């Protein structure tokens, strides 16, 4: 009776996880009584850090309902047979595997999401089988991996590559439905490529390139991405210019972020897309030095601006160079000495002002801050903080109307 109840309980399992069973060597699984199967309702299976497990997975799993499987830190012999209904596969820590075994990705596969990490010898995702069923690919810490250009990526809508040092370029034309592209710490990535003329619009809505020190260029003629909403470039020290005609080719762009790209000197001719809602530019000294030429006052939808990282700005902002639509403004200039009175008073919608690492800034504007401001935060501004320390005097009176004031990430006053 007890055995029957145990088999019944196992048969009802939907999620099964094995983790850190360091002495487990074989998975011996007997069929249920009367010829019935087990694991018929199992949907998710996780095996992690069981490195002595050398036997194959139980044959019963092939007929189970498993659609999500994770194998990490295990013996590579487990990479042989997989449930035929599997939709999500995550593998990791297989040092000697050069390509994923046939059968994981083939014409009959149901696989939709693939995540591979810490496979230092992996060079290919497939031994020749198609990738056309995959919608999401995550590759992390696979330094020898290359993306074969002859494969079919027609269904792929998300591609994340992290620490894939063998990849030198991304042929954008291979990914007609790609919506989310994230490239992080790919040490030898140099460029995107696209054939000219290229008539097909790219489907991307999110594009992020981070910590790619050799990334130097986008396609010279630009590319049409009418659905692109987020564009982030971070720590790409070799990049010299942004995509051409951003104002025309990225009409849906609402969030733009660029950090530590020291060689970029200006935005492309035509300026920035008019629908931008948020701009963050930091650590790009040449670009920030020319901020007055950005045409920010022509962006009627701009709500949030973070700008900083150069020693060339002593006063900010000049009158009329920021749009009245701004709600949040964050600045960080190491040589900033004053806040422009007229430039701030012009910002009639401003609600939040954050001033960070401006050690030369000593005073608020004599006429005070815009009455619309409800949140004021300062950090790393020792001269200004000294004026506020006693919570009295002229400088303190100039911020008396602000309900929420914080200094060095500590709340000073909440009205």
C-alpha positions as CSV (number, residue, x, y, z in Angstrom):
1,X,0.0,0.0,0.0
2,X,2.8,2.4,0.9
3,X,4.6,1.7,-2.4
4,X,1.4,2.3,-4.3
5,X,0.9,5.7,-2.6
6,X,4.5,6.6,-3.3
7,X,4.2,5.7,-7.0
8,X,1.0,7.7,-7.1
9,X,2.7,10.7,-5.5
10,X,5.6,10.5,-7.9
11,X,3.3,10.1,-10.8
12,X,1.6,13.4,-9.9
13,X,4.8,15.4,-9.7
14,X,5.0,18.5,-11.9
15,X,8.3,19.9,-10.8
16,X,11.4,17.8,-9.9
17,X,14.7,19.3,-8.8
18,X,18.0,17.6,-7.9
19,X,20.8,19.8,-6.7
20,X,24.3,19.3,-5.2
21,X,24.0,15.5,-4.9
22,X,27.7,15.0,-5.1
23,X,27.7,11.2,-4.7
24,X,24.8,10.4,-7.0
25,X,26.0,8.2,-9.8
26,X,23.0,6.6,-11.5
27,X,19.3,7.3,-11.8
28,X,17.5,3.9,-11.7
29,X,13.9,4.3,-12.5
30,X,11.4,1.4,-12.5
31,X,8.1,1.5,-14.3
32,X,5.0,1.6,-12.3
33,X,2.9,-1.4,-11.7
34,X,0.7,-2.9,-14.4
35,X,3.0,-1.6,-17.1
36,X,2.0,2.0,-16.5
37,X,4.5,4.8,-16.8
38,X,5.7,7.3,-14.3
39,X,6.4,11.1,-14.5
40,X,3.4,11.4,-16.8
41,X,2.6,14.8,-15.4
42,X,6.2,16.1,-14.9
43,X,6.6,19.5,-16.6
44,X,9.9,20.8,-15.2
45,X,13.1,19.0,-14.4
46,X,16.3,20.5,-12.9
47,X,19.6,18.7,-12.3
48,X,22.3,20.9,-11.0
49,X,25.8,20.2,-9.5
50,X,25.5,16.4,-9.6
51,X,28.8,15.8,-11.4
52,X,29.1,12.1,-10.7
53,X,25.8,11.2,-12.4
54,X,27.0,9.2,-15.4
55,X,24.0,7.2,-16.5
56,X,21.5,8.3,-19.1
57,X,18.3,10.0,-18.1
58,X,15.5,7.5,-17.5
59,X,13.7,6.4,-20.7
60,X,10.4,7.1,-19.0
61,X,11.2,10.8,-19.3
62,X,11.0,10.7,-23.1
63,X,7.2,10.2,-22.9
64,X,6.7,12.6,-20.0
65,X,5.1,16.1,-20.3
66,X,8.4,17.8,-19.6
67,X,8.7,21.1,-21.4
68,X,11.4,22.7,-19.3
69,X,14.8,21.1,-18.5
70,X,17.9,22.4,-16.8
71,X,21.2,20.4,-16.7
72,X,24.1,22.3,-15.0
73,X,27.3,21.1,-13.5
74,X,26.7,17.5,-14.5
75,X,28.5,14.8,-16.6
76,X,28.2,15.4,-20.3
77,X,26.8,11.9,-20.9
78,X,23.4,13.3,-19.9
79,X,23.4,15.3,-23.1
80,X,22.1,12.4,-25.2
81,X,18.3,12.0,-25.2
82,X,15.8,14.6,-24.3
83,X,12.0,14.7,-23.8
84,X,10.4,15.1,-27.2
85,X,8.1,17.9,-26.0
86,X,10.8,20.0,-24.5
87,X,10.3,23.8,-25.1
88,X,12.9,25.3,-22.8
89,X,16.4,23.9,-22.3
90,X,19.2,25.3,-20.0
91,X,22.6,23.7,-19.9
92,X,25.8,24.8,-18.2
93,X,29.2,23.8,-17.0
94,X,29.9,21.2,-19.8
95,X,33.6,22.1,-20.4
96,X,34.4,19.5,-23.1
97,X,31.3,20.0,-25.3
98,X,32.1,21.6,-28.7
99,X,28.6,21.5,-30.2
100,X,25.2,20.6,-28.9
101,X,24.2,17.0,-29.7
102,X,21.9,16.2,-32.6
103,X,18.3,15.8,-31.6
104,X,18.3,18.9,-29.3
105,X,17.7,21.1,-32.3
106,X,16.3,19.3,-35.4
107,X,13.4,19.5,-37.7
108,X,11.0,17.8,-35.3
109,X,12.1,19.8,-32.2
110,X,9.6,21.8,-30.2
111,X,12.4,23.8,-28.6
112,X,11.6,27.5,-28.2
113,X,14.1,28.8,-25.6
114,X,17.7,27.8,-25.3
115,X,20.1,29.0,-22.5
116,X,23.8,27.9,-22.6
117,X,26.4,29.1,-20.1
118,X,29.9,28.3,-18.9
119,X,30.6,25.9,-21.8
120,X,34.2,27.0,-22.5
121,X,34.8,24.6,-25.5
122,X,31.4,25.2,-27.2
123,X,31.9,26.4,-30.8
124,X,28.5,25.8,-32.4
125,X,24.9,25.5,-31.3
126,X,24.1,22.9,-33.8
127,X,25.7,20.0,-35.8
128,X,23.9,21.1,-38.9
129,X,20.3,21.0,-37.7
130,X,18.0,24.0,-38.1
131,X,17.4,26.7,-35.5
132,X,14.2,27.8,-37.0
133,X,12.0,26.9,-34.1
134,X,14.0,28.9,-31.5
135,X,12.5,32.2,-30.3
136,X,15.0,32.9,-27.5
137,X,18.7,32.3,-27.3
138,X,20.8,33.1,-24.2
139,X,24.6,32.4,-24.4
140,X,26.7,33.3,-21.4
141,X,30.5,32.7,-20.9
142,X,31.0,30.6,-24.0
143,X,34.2,32.3,-25.3
144,X,34.7,30.0,-28.4
145,X,31.1,30.1,-29.7
146,X,30.4,31.5,-33.2
147,X,27.1,32.1,-34.9
148,X,27.0,30.3,-38.2
149,X,25.7,32.5,-40.9
150,X,24.1,29.6,-42.9
151,X,21.6,28.8,-40.1
152,X,17.9,29.7,-40.1
153,X,17.1,32.2,-37.4
154,X,13.8,33.2,-38.9
155,X,11.8,32.8,-35.7
156,X,14.3,34.3,-33.3
157,X,13.0,37.3,-31.4
158,X,15.5,37.5,-28.5
159,X,19.2,37.1,-28.6
160,X,21.5,37.7,-25.6
161,X,25.2,37.1,-25.9
162,X,27.5,37.6,-22.8
163,X,31.2,36.9,-22.8
164,X,31.3,35.4,-26.3
165,X,34.7,36.5,-27.4
166,X,34.8,34.7,-30.8
167,X,32.0,36.8,-32.3
168,X,33.4,39.7,-34.3
169,X,30.3,40.9,-36.1
170,X,26.5,40.6,-36.0
171,X,24.9,40.2,-39.5
172,X,21.6,41.9,-38.7
173,X,20.0,40.6,-41.9
174,X,20.0,37.1,-40.4
175,X,17.4,38.0,-37.8
176,X,14.3,39.4,-39.5
177,X,12.1,39.1,-36.4
178,X,14.6,39.9,-33.7
179,X,13.0,42.2,-31.1
180,X,15.5,42.1,-28.3
181,X,19.3,42.2,-28.9
182,X,21.6,42.3,-25.9
183,X,25.4,42.1,-26.4
184,X,27.5,42.2,-23.2
185,X,31.2,41.8,-22.6
186,X,32.0,40.4,-26.1
187,X,35.6,41.3,-26.1
188,X,36.2,41.1,-29.9
189,X,32.9,42.3,-31.3
190,X,33.6,45.1,-33.8
191,X,30.5,45.9,-35.7
192,X,27.0,45.2,-37.1
193,X,26.8,44.4,-40.7
194,X,23.9,44.8,-43.1
195,X,23.9,44.4,-47.0
196,X,23.3,47.5,-49.0
197,X,20.8,48.4,-50.2
198,X,18.7,46.8,-47.4
199,X,15.0,47.3,-47.9
200,X,13.6,45.2,-45.0
201,X,12.8,46.9,-41.8
202,X,14.3,45.4,-38.7
203,X,11.9,44.4,-36.0
204,X,14.1,45.3,-33.0
205,X,12.5,47.1,-30.1
206,X,15.4,46.8,-27.7
207,X,19.1,47.1,-28.5
208,X,21.8,47.0,-25.8
209,X,25.6,46.9,-26.4
210,X,27.7,46.9,-23.2
211,X,31.4,46.4,-22.4
212,X,32.4,45.7,-25.9
213,X,35.8,47.5,-26.1
214,X,36.5,46.9,-29.8
215,X,33.0,47.7,-31.1
216,X,33.7,50.5,-33.5
217,X,30.8,51.0,-35.9
218,X,27.2,50.7,-36.9
219,X,26.3,50.2,-40.6
220,X,27.4,53.3,-42.5
221,X,24.0,54.1,-44.1
222,X,22.1,53.3,-40.9
223,X,19.2,50.9,-40.9
224,X,15.5,51.2,-40.5
225,X,14.2,50.1,-37.1
226,X,10.7,51.6,-36.9
227,X,9.9,49.7,-33.7
228,X,13.1,50.4,-31.8
229,X,12.2,51.9,-28.4
230,X,15.3,51.4,-26.2
231,X,18.9,52.0,-27.4
232,X,21.7,51.6,-24.9
233,X,25.5,51.8,-25.5
234,X,27.7,51.4,-22.5
235,X,31.5,51.2,-22.2
236,X,32.3,50.9,-25.9
237,X,35.6,52.8,-25.9
238,X,36.3,52.3,-29.6
239,X,33.0,53.5,-30.9
240,X,33.3,56.8,-32.9
241,X,29.8,57.5,-34.1
242,X,26.1,56.6,-33.7
243,X,23.9,55.3,-36.5
244,X,23.1,57.7,-39.2
245,X,19.7,59.4,-39.6
246,X,18.5,58.3,-36.2
247,X,15.8,61.0,-36.3
248,X,14.2,59.4,-39.4
249,X,15.1,55.7,-39.0
250,X,14.3,55.3,-35.3
251,X,10.9,57.1,-35.1
252,X,9.7,55.1,-32.1
253,X,12.8,55.6,-29.9
254,X,11.8,56.7,-26.4
255,X,14.8,55.8,-24.3
256,X,18.4,56.6,-25.2
257,X,21.4,55.8,-22.9
258,X,25.1,56.2,-23.6
259,X,27.9,55.8,-21.1
260,X,31.6,55.8,-21.3
261,X,32.0,56.1,-25.0
262,X,34.8,58.6,-25.0
263,X,35.4,58.9,-28.8
264,X,31.9,59.8,-29.8
265,X,31.9,63.6,-30.5
266,X,28.4,64.3,-31.7
267,X,25.0,63.0,-32.6
268,X,24.3,62.2,-36.2
269,X,23.1,64.9,-38.7
270,X,19.4,65.5,-38.1
271,X,19.7,65.1,-34.4
272,X,17.7,62.8,-32.1
273,X,14.3,61.3,-32.7
274,X,11.5,63.6,-31.6
275,X,9.6,61.0,-29.5
276,X,12.4,60.5,-27.0
277,X,11.1,60.4,-23.4
278,X,14.4,59.7,-21.6
279,X,18.0,60.6,-22.3
280,X,21.0,59.6,-20.3
281,X,24.6,60.5,-21.4
282,X,27.5,60.1,-19.0
283,X,31.2,59.6,-19.2
284,X,31.2,60.7,-22.9
285,X,33.3,63.9,-22.5
286,X,33.5,64.9,-26.1
287,X,29.8,64.4,-26.7
288,X,28.7,66.2,-23.5
289,X,31.0,69.1,-24.2
290,X,28.8,69.8,-27.3
291,X,25.5,69.4,-25.4
292,X,24.3,72.9,-26.5
293,X,24.1,71.6,-30.1
294,X,22.0,68.5,-29.3
295,X,18.8,70.4,-29.9
296,X,17.1,69.1,-26.8
297,X,14.7,72.0,-26.8
298,X,13.2,70.5,-30.0
299,X,12.1,67.3,-28.2
300,X,8.6,67.9,-27.0
301,X,8.2,64.5,-25.3
302,X,11.4,64.6,-23.2
303,X,10.6,63.9,-19.6
304,X,13.9,62.7,-18.1
305,X,17.5,63.9,-18.6
306,X,20.7,62.7,-17.0
307,X,23.8,64.4,-18.2
308,X,27.4,64.5,-16.9
309,X,30.9,63.4,-16.8
310,X,32.9,66.3,-18.2
311,X,35.1,69.0,-16.8
312,X,34.1,71.6,-19.4
313,X,30.8,72.7,-18.1
314,X,30.9,75.4,-15.4
315,X,27.3,76.7,-15.6
316,X,24.1,74.7,-16.4
317,X,21.6,74.9,-18.0
318,X,21.5,77.8,-20.5
319,X,18.2,79.5,-21.0
320,X,16.0,77.9,-23.6
321,X,18.2,74.9,-24.4
322,X,16.1,72.4,-22.4
323,X,12.5,71.6,-23.2
324,X,9.8,72.8,-20.8
325,X,8.4,69.2,-20.8
326,X,11.2,68.0,-18.4
327,X,10.0,66.4,-15.2
328,X,13.3,64.9,-13.9
329,X,16.8,66.4,-14.3
330,X,20.0,64.8,-13.0
331,X,23.4,66.5,-13.5
332,X,27.0,65.5,-12.7
333,X,29.8,67.9,-13.6
334,X,33.0,68.0,-11.7
335,X,33.7,71.6,-12.6
336,X,30.2,73.0,-12.2
337,X,30.3,76.3,-10.3
338,X,26.8,77.6,-10.7
339,X,23.2,76.8,-11.7
340,X,21.8,79.1,-14.4
341,X,18.9,81.0,-12.9
342,X,17.0,81.7,-16.1
343,X,17.7,78.2,-17.4
344,X,16.1,76.6,-14.4
345,X,13.2,78.9,-14.1
346,X,12.3,78.1,-17.7
347,X,11.7,74.5,-16.7
348,X,8.1,75.0,-15.5
349,X,7.3,71.2,-15.3
350,X,10.4,70.2,-13.4
351,X,9.5,68.1,-10.3
352,X,12.8,66.3,-9.5
353,X,16.3,67.7,-9.5
354,X,19.4,65.6,-8.6
355,X,22.9,67.1,-8.4
356,X,25.7,64.6,-8.1
357,X,29.5,65.0,-7.6
358,X,29.7,68.7,-8.2
359,X,32.4,69.6,-5.7
360,X,32.8,73.2,-6.9
361,X,29.1,74.1,-6.6
362,X,28.4,76.3,-3.5
363,X,25.2,78.2,-4.1
364,X,21.6,77.7,-5.3
365,X,20.3,80.4,-7.7
366,X,19.4,83.7,-5.9
367,X,15.8,83.5,-7.1
368,X,15.6,80.0,-5.8
369,X,14.5,76.9,-7.6
370,X,11.3,76.5,-9.7
371,X,8.3,76.2,-7.5
372,X,7.3,73.0,-9.4
373,X,10.2,71.1,-7.8
374,X,9.1,68.6,-5.1
375,X,12.2,66.5,-4.8
376,X,15.8,67.7,-4.5
377,X,18.7,65.4,-4.0
378,X,22.4,66.2,-3.8
379,X,25.4,63.9,-3.4
380,X,29.1,64.7,-3.4
381,X,28.6,68.5,-3.3
382,X,30.5,69.3,0.0
383,X,30.4,73.1,-0.4
384,X,26.7,73.2,-0.9
385,X,26.0,70.7,1.9
386,X,28.1,72.8,4.2
387,X,25.7,75.7,3.5
388,X,22.7,73.5,4.4
389,X,24.2,71.9,7.5
390,X,22.8,74.3,10.0
391,X,19.4,74.4,8.2
392,X,19.2,78.1,8.3
393,X,20.4,81.1,6.4
394,X,20.0,82.3,2.8
395,X,20.9,79.0,1.1
396,X,18.5,77.0,3.2
397,X,15.7,79.5,2.6
398,X,16.1,79.1,-1.1
399,X,15.0,75.5,-0.9
400,X,12.4,76.0,1.9
401,X,9.5,75.3,-0.5
402,X,10.8,71.9,-1.6
403,X,8.9,69.2,0.2
404,X,11.5,66.4,-0.1
405,X,15.2,67.2,0.3
406,X,18.0,64.7,0.5
407,X,21.8,65.0,0.9
408,X,24.3,62.1,0.3
409,X,21.3,59.8,-0.1
410,X,20.1,60.7,3.4
411,X,16.8,62.5,3.9
412,X,17.2,66.0,5.3
413,X,13.6,67.1,5.4
414,X,10.2,65.8,4.3
415,X,7.4,68.4,4.6
